[in-house]
Amino acid sequence: MSQAKLCRVDLRGADLSNANLEGADLRLARFDWATRWPREFNHVSTGAVGPGARLNGQFFNGADLRGLDLRGASFLGAYLSGADLSGSVLNDVSFVGADLRNASFKGACCKRARFGTSQLDLADFRGADLENADFETADSIKGADFSYCKNFETMTTILLTRPSDQLDHWNPITRQTTRVSLQNLQG
């Protein structure tokens, strides 16, 4: 498998422990905890997508990442505009400095995820579990929708102090403003 083009291949549950992956193109290949890699092979830095992956600065604009287990992954400064992460497990993921405009996190589990200095304009978090997720230093939440989010009470109060140009921006997909989506969480 040396020099193999495995871009976008589903490797979840695969046993690659005896494969020679030197020079293989693994960009956007999907792996999980059950994937077995060769000893000494640094799979988290190959561009493959899965738990603990280091995807800093990578381009995922419009990518279909639905339902993936990405626990502990790092997307520092990554480009995920329009990406679909619906239903994914994003616990302990760092999105610091990422472009997440128009990204979908519907029903995702984002416990302890970090969104500092990220762009969240028109992002869709409807129904996501945001327990201990940090949005406090996000650059912008203009038009983002947090309707039906779980475990977000403390951060809701903090986000409602944002400037009105962010809170009162209309989301044409979900048909409401960020302010309304946050206020509805307060009961």
C-alpha positions as CSV (number, residue, x, y, z in Angstrom):
1,M,0.0,0.0,0.0
2,S,3.0,2.2,-0.2
3,Q,2.2,5.4,-2.2
4,A,-1.5,4.3,-2.3
5,K,-4.2,6.8,-2.9
6,L,-6.6,6.2,0.0
7,C,-8.1,9.7,-0.1
8,R,-11.7,9.6,1.3
9,V,-11.6,5.8,1.9
10,D,-13.6,4.5,4.9
11,L,-11.0,2.7,7.1
12,R,-13.2,2.4,10.1
13,G,-12.6,-1.0,11.7
14,A,-9.9,-1.9,9.2
15,D,-6.8,-3.8,10.2
16,L,-3.8,-2.0,8.6
17,S,-1.3,-3.2,11.2
18,N,0.8,-5.1,8.6
19,A,0.4,-2.6,5.8
20,N,3.2,-0.3,4.5
21,L,1.6,3.1,4.4
22,E,4.7,5.1,3.6
23,G,3.7,7.9,1.3
24,A,0.1,6.9,1.2
25,D,-2.5,9.7,0.6
26,L,-4.9,9.4,3.5
27,R,-6.5,12.8,3.2
28,L,-10.1,12.7,4.4
29,A,-9.9,8.9,4.9
30,R,-12.2,8.0,7.8
31,F,-10.9,6.0,10.8
32,D,-12.1,5.2,14.2
33,W,-10.9,3.6,17.5
34,A,-11.2,0.1,16.0
35,T,-8.8,0.9,13.1
36,R,-5.5,-0.8,13.6
37,W,-2.4,1.0,12.3
38,P,1.2,-0.1,11.8
39,R,3.4,0.4,14.8
40,E,5.3,3.6,14.6
41,F,2.9,5.0,12.0
42,N,1.6,8.5,13.0
43,H,-1.9,8.3,11.6
44,V,-3.2,11.4,13.5
45,S,-1.1,13.7,11.3
46,T,-1.9,12.2,7.9
47,G,-5.0,14.2,7.0
48,A,-7.2,11.3,7.8
49,V,-10.3,12.1,9.8
50,G,-11.1,10.4,13.1
51,P,-10.5,10.5,16.9
52,G,-7.5,12.5,17.9
53,A,-6.7,13.6,14.4
54,R,-4.5,16.7,14.0
55,L,-6.2,18.6,11.1
56,N,-4.9,22.1,11.9
57,G,-5.2,24.5,9.0
58,Q,-6.7,21.9,6.7
59,F,-9.4,22.7,4.1
60,F,-12.8,21.0,4.8
61,N,-15.1,23.5,3.2
62,G,-18.4,21.8,2.4
63,A,-17.1,18.4,3.6
64,D,-19.5,15.7,4.7
65,L,-18.3,14.7,8.2
66,R,-21.7,13.6,9.5
67,G,-21.9,11.0,12.3
68,L,-18.1,10.7,12.7
69,D,-16.3,10.1,16.0
70,L,-13.8,13.0,16.2
71,R,-13.2,13.1,19.9
72,G,-10.1,15.0,20.8
73,A,-9.4,16.1,17.2
74,S,-7.7,19.4,16.5
75,F,-9.0,21.8,13.8
76,L,-7.0,24.8,14.8
77,G,-7.3,27.4,12.1
78,A,-9.1,24.9,9.8
79,Y,-11.5,25.9,7.1
80,L,-14.8,24.2,7.6
81,S,-17.2,26.7,6.0
82,G,-20.4,24.8,5.0
83,A,-19.1,21.5,6.4
84,D,-21.7,19.1,7.8
85,L,-20.8,17.7,11.2
86,S,-24.4,16.8,12.1
87,G,-24.6,14.0,14.6
88,S,-20.8,13.8,15.1
89,V,-19.1,13.2,18.4
90,L,-17.0,16.3,18.9
91,N,-16.1,16.0,22.6
92,D,-12.9,17.8,23.5
93,V,-12.4,19.0,19.9
94,S,-10.5,22.3,19.4
95,F,-12.0,24.6,16.7
96,V,-9.9,27.6,17.9
97,G,-9.5,30.1,15.0
98,A,-11.5,27.9,12.6
99,D,-13.8,29.2,9.8
100,L,-17.1,27.5,10.7
101,R,-19.4,29.8,8.8
102,N,-22.5,28.0,7.6
103,A,-21.3,24.8,9.2
104,S,-23.9,22.4,10.6
105,F,-23.5,20.9,14.0
106,K,-27.2,19.7,14.3
107,G,-27.5,17.0,17.0
108,A,-23.7,16.8,17.5
109,C,-22.2,16.1,20.9
110,C,-19.8,19.0,21.5
111,K,-18.9,18.5,25.2
112,R,-15.9,20.6,26.2
113,A,-15.3,21.7,22.6
114,R,-13.4,25.0,22.2
115,F,-14.6,27.6,19.7
116,G,-12.3,30.5,20.7
117,T,-11.6,33.1,17.9
118,S,-13.6,31.0,15.4
119,Q,-16.0,32.4,12.9
120,L,-19.5,31.0,13.6
121,D,-21.7,33.2,11.3
122,L,-24.8,31.2,10.3
123,A,-23.6,28.0,12.0
124,D,-26.4,25.6,12.9
125,F,-26.1,24.1,16.4
126,R,-29.8,23.0,16.7
127,G,-30.2,20.2,19.2
128,A,-26.4,19.9,19.9
129,D,-25.1,18.9,23.3
130,L,-22.9,21.9,24.3
131,E,-22.0,20.9,27.9
132,N,-19.0,23.0,28.9
133,A,-18.3,24.0,25.3
134,D,-16.5,27.4,25.2
135,F,-17.9,30.0,22.8
136,E,-16.9,33.0,25.0
137,T,-14.1,34.3,22.7
138,A,-15.6,33.3,19.4
139,D,-15.0,36.1,16.9
140,S,-18.6,36.1,15.6
141,I,-21.9,34.3,16.2
142,K,-23.8,36.4,13.7
143,G,-26.9,34.4,12.6
144,A,-25.8,31.2,14.4
145,D,-28.8,29.1,15.7
146,F,-28.6,27.5,19.1
147,S,-32.2,26.3,19.2
148,Y,-32.9,23.2,21.3
149,C,-29.2,22.9,22.5
150,K,-28.7,21.0,25.7
151,N,-26.5,21.9,28.7
152,F,-25.8,25.4,27.5
153,E,-27.3,27.6,30.2
154,T,-24.2,29.4,31.5
155,M,-22.8,30.1,28.0
156,T,-26.3,31.3,26.8
157,T,-26.2,34.1,29.4
158,I,-22.7,35.1,28.3
159,L,-23.5,35.0,24.6
160,L,-26.6,37.2,25.1
161,T,-24.2,40.1,26.0
162,R,-22.8,40.1,22.4
163,P,-23.4,43.2,20.2
164,S,-26.8,43.5,18.6
165,D,-25.3,43.1,15.1
166,Q,-24.4,39.5,16.0
167,L,-27.5,38.7,18.0
168,D,-30.1,40.2,15.7
169,H,-28.8,38.8,12.5
170,W,-31.4,36.7,10.6
171,N,-30.6,33.1,9.7
172,P,-32.4,32.4,6.4
173,I,-32.3,28.6,6.8
174,T,-33.6,28.4,10.4
175,R,-35.7,31.6,10.0
176,Q,-34.8,33.2,13.3
177,T,-32.1,35.4,14.9
178,T,-29.3,34.3,17.1
179,R,-30.9,36.2,20.0
180,V,-34.2,34.4,19.7
181,S,-32.5,31.0,19.6
182,L,-30.5,31.8,22.7
183,Q,-33.5,33.4,24.6
184,N,-35.6,30.3,23.9
185,L,-33.0,28.2,25.8
186,Q,-33.6,30.3,28.9
187,G,-37.3,29.2,29.0
